[in-house]
Amino acid sequence: QVQLQESGPGLVKPSQTLSLTCTVSGGSITTMYYYWSWIRQPPGKGLEWMGAIAYDGSTYGSPSLKSHTSISRDTSKNQFSLQLSSVTPEDTAVYYCQRGSLKGQGTQVTVSS
């Protein structure tokens, strides 16, 4: 079955760029017609959809985050990635990668100096 696993730094300084990678196993990220998303959950708040990359490489972003969010993929590694620039402490959250109802276990990211 398809499994997703997030990886990345647990601590990022304010103003830096956060880079996270989702490694997918058990299925290809180019399989039609799946969309691969990034979501996050700040402490004490609900889930927030950040953006997605489609099976064909098309990308979609949340209007509120689009200006400093970038999603890309490496099909040779079956991975897709999130870059969030100019982070602030408000970007502290558990970050998940997702495909439909499938979700990785999440990775805690703390933004602090």
C-alpha positions in Angstrom: 0.0 0.0 0.0 1.0 3.6 -0.5 2.9 5.2 2.3 4.1 8.7 2.8 7.0 9.9 5.0 8.0 13.5 5.7 11.5 14.6 6.4 13.2 17.8 7.1 14.7 20.0 9.9 12.9 20.2 13.2 14.2 23.7 13.9 14.4 26.7 11.5 15.4 30.3 12.3 13.0 33.2 11.4 13.5 34.6 7.9 15.0 31.3 6.7 13.5 29.0 4.1 12.0 25.7 5.4 12.5 22.7 3.1 10.5 19.5 3.6 10.5 16.3 1.5 7.8 13.6 1.3 9.0 10.2 0.2 6.3 8.0 -1.3 6.5 4.3 -1.3 4.1 1.7 -2.7 3.0 3.9 -5.6 4.2 6.4 -8.1 3.7 10.2 -7.7 3.1 10.3 -11.5 0.1 7.9 -11.3 -2.9 9.5 -12.9 -4.9 11.3 -11.5 -3.6 11.8 -8.0 -2.7 15.0 -6.3 -0.1 15.2 -3.6 -0.6 17.8 -0.9 1.1 19.5 2.0 -0.9 20.4 5.0 0.0 21.7 8.4 -1.4 22.0 11.9 -0.2 24.8 14.2 -0.4 24.1 17.9 -3.9 24.5 19.1 -5.3 25.1 15.6 -6.9 23.1 12.8 -5.4 21.6 9.7 -4.4 24.1 7.0 -4.0 23.1 3.3 -0.8 24.6 1.9 -0.7 23.4 -1.7 -0.4 20.4 -3.9 1.4 19.0 -6.9 -0.5 16.9 -9.4 0.5 13.7 -11.2 1.4 15.7 -14.2 3.6 18.2 -12.2 1.0 21.0 -12.1 1.2 22.9 -8.8 -1.5 24.6 -6.8 -1.1 26.8 -3.8 -3.2 28.3 -1.0 -3.9 31.9 -1.9 -2.8 33.0 1.6 0.6 31.2 1.3 1.2 31.2 -2.4 3.7 34.1 -2.3 6.2 32.3 -0.2 5.4 28.6 -0.9 6.9 26.4 -3.6 6.1 22.8 -4.3 8.3 20.6 -6.5 9.0 16.9 -7.2 11.7 14.5 -8.1 10.2 11.7 -10.0 13.4 9.7 -10.0 13.2 9.5 -6.2 9.4 9.4 -6.0 9.5 12.4 -3.8 7.8 15.8 -3.6 8.9 18.8 -1.6 7.8 21.9 0.0 9.7 25.1 0.4 8.4 27.9 2.6 10.4 31.1 2.5 10.7 33.9 5.1 9.4 31.8 7.9 8.1 33.3 11.1 7.2 31.7 14.5 3.6 31.5 13.2 4.9 28.8 10.8 5.6 26.5 13.7 3.4 23.5 13.1 3.3 19.8 12.4 3.7 19.4 8.7 2.1 16.5 6.8 2.2 15.2 3.3 -1.0 13.7 2.0 -2.7 11.9 -0.8 -6.5 11.8 -0.4 -7.2 10.1 2.9 -3.6 8.9 3.2 -1.3 11.0 5.3 2.2 10.7 6.6 3.0 10.6 10.3 3.9 14.3 10.2 7.1 16.2 11.2 7.3 18.9 13.8 8.8 22.1 12.7 9.6 24.9 15.1 10.6 28.4 14.0 12.7 30.0 16.6 15.9 31.9 17.0 
